Amino acid sequence: MGVQLGPLVVKKIVSLRDLEGRLLAVDASSVLHQFLSLIRYPDGTPLMDGRGNVTSGLVGLFYRSSRLIYEYKIPMAFVFDGRSPEIKFSWLSEEERVKRKERREKTVREWKEALARGDLAKAFSKAVTTGKLDGQVVSDAKRLLGLMGVPVVQAPSEAEAQAAHMARVGDAWASNSGDYDSLLFGTPRMARYVSIAGKYRNVWLPSKPEIIELQKFLKALGISREQLIDLALLIGTDY
């Protein structure tokens, strides 16, 4: 859904060591989208194998998850999306579908034009929005995680709903995603920015994981979860 609750959330900054031994139910698509967008060559071209298959997602998934799990002792289970809810796309008019396709084509065109001019900074900024999470990337990610001995969970529908359920029934300590949707699905605890400090394009990025506890958040706003859902509908989602 991608609801924008950022300015309202009550969060606590923790360290990776604070998460040791606490299993996270990870929204796999959120993580893979991030890697597909950012792990690229300076001109914006994604990493690929000898057959032209995009491997940016696999490279990021392997290095980050292996370090978090084996170096920082943070157990993880990756939850993959199932069938999308009908409502997610049923509201889209044909005109809106065409507009979305045109926006993507325009971005790809601007990326290629920037490359032709030799403007690598512009090219990279355009390329990061062209990453596509297709069936092959998902299949390869599941296989990689399986070979690593990392649990894979196939959600019947939305991965964030499944991750929230896992946290709610005690199968996970928290859900982990870049969006706030899990809060609407009732996760008691949500972890964001669970990443490792390092350099990115010559800029040092610190590791600042956030923990959001649903009850503390609701208490601060003085509302119930049902009212939070109503608030999210008023704010707007991506469908």
C-alpha positions as CSV (number, residue, x, y, z in Angstrom):
1,M,0.0,0.0,0.0
2,G,2.9,2.4,0.7
3,V,1.0,4.6,3.1
4,Q,2.9,7.6,4.2
5,L,2.8,7.6,8.0
6,G,6.4,8.8,8.5
7,P,5.8,12.2,10.1
8,L,3.5,10.5,12.7
9,V,5.3,7.4,13.8
10,V,6.9,7.0,17.2
11,K,10.2,5.2,16.7
12,K,13.3,4.2,18.6
13,I,16.8,4.1,17.1
14,V,18.6,0.9,18.0
15,S,21.8,-0.9,17.0
16,L,22.1,-4.1,15.1
17,R,23.4,-5.7,18.3
18,D,20.1,-4.9,19.9
19,L,18.4,-7.2,17.4
20,E,20.6,-10.2,18.1
21,G,18.6,-13.4,18.5
22,R,15.3,-11.7,17.4
23,L,13.8,-13.2,14.3
24,L,12.6,-10.7,11.7
25,A,9.9,-11.6,9.2
26,V,11.3,-9.7,6.1
27,D,9.2,-8.3,3.3
28,A,11.3,-9.8,0.5
29,S,10.0,-7.6,-2.3
30,S,10.9,-4.5,-0.4
31,V,14.5,-5.6,0.1
32,L,14.8,-6.9,-3.5
33,H,13.4,-3.6,-5.0
34,Q,16.0,-1.7,-3.0
35,F,18.9,-3.8,-4.3
36,L,17.6,-3.7,-7.9
37,S,17.5,0.1,-7.7
38,L,20.8,0.8,-6.0
39,I,23.3,-2.0,-6.9
40,R,24.4,-0.7,-10.3
41,Y,27.4,0.4,-12.2
42,P,28.2,4.2,-12.2
43,D,26.2,4.6,-15.5
44,G,23.1,3.0,-14.0
45,T,23.4,-0.4,-15.7
46,P,22.4,-3.2,-13.2
47,L,24.8,-6.1,-12.5
48,M,24.2,-9.0,-14.8
49,D,25.6,-12.5,-15.4
50,G,27.1,-13.8,-18.7
51,R,23.6,-14.5,-20.0
52,G,22.3,-11.0,-19.4
53,N,20.2,-12.0,-16.3
54,V,20.0,-9.2,-13.8
55,T,21.8,-10.2,-10.6
56,S,21.8,-6.9,-8.5
57,G,19.1,-8.3,-6.3
58,L,20.9,-11.6,-5.6
59,V,24.2,-9.8,-4.9
60,G,22.6,-7.5,-2.3
61,L,20.5,-10.3,-0.8
62,F,23.5,-12.6,-0.4
63,Y,25.9,-10.1,1.2
64,R,23.5,-8.2,3.5
65,S,21.6,-11.2,4.7
66,S,24.6,-13.4,5.3
67,R,26.3,-10.7,7.4
68,L,23.2,-9.9,9.3
69,I,22.4,-13.5,10.0
70,Y,25.9,-14.9,10.6
71,E,27.9,-11.9,11.8
72,Y,25.2,-10.0,13.8
73,K,23.2,-13.2,14.8
74,I,19.9,-11.7,13.6
75,P,17.7,-14.6,12.4
76,M,15.5,-13.8,9.4
77,A,12.7,-15.4,7.4
78,F,12.0,-13.9,4.0
79,V,8.3,-13.5,3.1
80,F,7.3,-13.4,-0.5
81,D,4.2,-11.9,-2.0
82,G,1.4,-14.2,-3.3
83,R,-1.5,-13.2,-5.4
84,S,-2.2,-9.4,-5.3
85,P,-5.6,-8.4,-3.9
86,E,-8.1,-7.6,-6.7
87,I,-8.7,-4.2,-5.3
88,K,-5.1,-3.3,-5.8
89,F,-5.4,-3.0,-9.5
90,S,-9.2,-3.0,-10.2
91,W,-9.5,0.7,-9.5
92,L,-6.9,1.6,-12.1
93,S,-8.5,3.0,-15.3
94,E,-7.0,2.2,-18.6
95,E,-5.9,5.8,-18.9
96,E,-4.0,5.5,-15.6
97,R,-2.4,2.3,-16.8
98,V,-1.2,4.0,-20.0
99,K,0.1,6.9,-18.0
100,R,2.2,4.6,-15.7
101,K,3.6,2.9,-18.8
102,E,4.4,6.2,-20.4
103,R,6.2,7.4,-17.3
104,R,8.4,4.4,-17.2
105,E,9.2,4.6,-20.9
106,K,10.1,8.3,-20.4
107,T,12.4,7.5,-17.6
108,V,14.2,4.8,-19.6
109,R,14.5,7.3,-22.5
110,E,16.0,10.0,-20.2
111,W,18.5,7.4,-18.8
112,K,19.7,6.6,-22.3
113,E,19.9,10.3,-23.3
114,A,22.0,11.0,-20.2
115,L,24.3,8.1,-21.1
116,A,24.7,9.5,-24.6
117,R,25.7,12.9,-23.1
118,G,28.1,11.3,-20.7
119,D,26.2,12.6,-17.7
120,L,26.7,9.6,-15.4
121,A,25.2,11.2,-12.3
122,K,21.9,12.0,-14.2
123,A,21.9,8.6,-15.8
124,F,22.2,6.8,-12.5
125,S,19.5,8.9,-10.9
126,K,17.1,7.9,-13.7
127,A,18.2,4.3,-13.8
128,V,17.4,3.6,-10.1
129,T,13.7,3.9,-10.9
130,T,13.7,1.4,-13.8
131,G,14.4,-1.8,-11.7
132,K,11.8,-4.5,-12.2
133,L,11.0,-7.3,-9.8
134,D,10.0,-10.1,-12.2
135,G,9.3,-13.8,-11.7
136,Q,12.8,-14.8,-12.5
137,V,14.4,-12.5,-9.9
138,V,11.9,-13.8,-7.3
139,S,12.6,-17.5,-8.2
140,D,16.3,-17.0,-8.1
141,A,16.1,-15.2,-4.7
142,K,14.1,-18.1,-3.2
143,R,16.6,-20.6,-4.5
144,L,19.6,-18.6,-3.2
145,L,18.0,-18.3,0.3
146,G,17.3,-22.0,0.3
147,L,20.9,-22.8,-0.5
148,M,21.9,-20.4,2.4
149,G,19.6,-22.3,4.8
150,V,17.4,-19.2,5.3
151,P,13.7,-19.8,5.8
152,V,11.4,-18.7,2.9
153,V,7.7,-18.1,3.5
154,Q,5.2,-17.9,0.6
155,A,2.4,-15.6,1.6
156,P,-1.1,-16.3,0.1
157,S,-1.4,-12.6,-0.7
158,E,0.4,-9.6,0.6
159,A,3.8,-10.4,2.2
160,E,3.5,-7.6,4.7
161,A,0.2,-9.0,5.9
162,Q,1.8,-12.4,6.4
163,A,4.8,-10.9,8.1
164,A,2.5,-9.0,10.5
165,H,0.6,-12.2,11.2
166,M,3.9,-14.0,12.0
167,A,4.8,-11.3,14.5
168,R,1.3,-11.2,16.0
169,V,1.3,-14.9,16.8
170,G,4.8,-15.0,18.0
171,D,6.5,-16.7,15.1
172,A,8.7,-13.6,14.6
173,W,9.8,-10.9,16.9
174,A,9.0,-8.1,14.4
175,S,8.1,-7.5,10.8
176,N,10.7,-5.9,8.6
177,S,9.9,-3.6,5.7
178,G,10.5,-0.3,4.1
179,D,6.8,0.6,4.3
180,Y,4.5,1.1,7.2
181,D,1.8,-1.2,6.0
182,S,2.6,-3.9,8.6
183,L,1.3,-1.5,11.3
184,L,-2.1,-1.5,9.6
185,F,-2.0,-5.2,9.4
186,G,-1.5,-5.3,13.2
187,T,2.2,-6.2,13.7
188,P,3.0,-5.5,17.3
189,R,6.5,-4.4,16.4
190,M,8.1,-3.3,13.2
191,A,11.8,-2.9,12.3
192,R,13.0,-0.6,9.5
193,Y,16.5,0.3,8.1
194,V,18.0,-3.0,9.2
195,S,21.2,-2.6,7.2
196,I,24.9,-2.5,7.6
197,A,27.0,0.7,7.8
198,G,29.1,1.3,4.7
199,K,30.0,3.6,1.8
200,Y,27.6,4.2,-1.0
201,R,28.7,6.4,-3.9
202,N,31.5,7.9,-1.7
203,V,29.1,8.8,1.1
204,W,29.3,7.0,4.4
205,L,25.9,5.7,5.5
206,P,25.6,4.8,9.2
207,S,23.5,1.9,10.4
208,K,20.4,3.2,12.2
209,P,17.7,0.6,12.6
210,E,14.3,1.8,13.8
211,I,11.9,0.0,16.0
212,I,8.2,1.0,16.0
213,E,5.9,-0.5,18.6
214,L,2.3,-0.4,17.5
215,Q,0.8,0.1,21.0
216,K,3.1,3.0,21.8
217,F,2.4,4.6,18.4
218,L,-1.4,4.3,18.9
219,K,-1.2,5.6,22.5
220,A,0.8,8.6,21.3
221,L,-1.9,9.4,18.7
222,G,-4.7,8.5,21.1
223,I,-6.4,6.3,18.5
224,S,-7.2,2.6,17.9
225,R,-5.8,0.4,15.1
226,E,-9.1,0.6,13.3
227,Q,-8.8,4.4,13.5
228,L,-5.2,4.2,12.2
229,I,-6.6,2.3,9.2
230,D,-9.2,5.0,8.6
231,L,-6.4,7.6,8.9
232,A,-4.3,5.7,6.3
233,L,-7.2,5.7,3.9
234,L,-7.6,9.5,4.3
235,I,-3.9,10.0,3.8
236,G,-3.9,7.8,0.7
237,T,-2.1,4.7,-0.4
238,D,-0.6,3.7,-3.8
239,Y,-3.9,2.1,-4.8
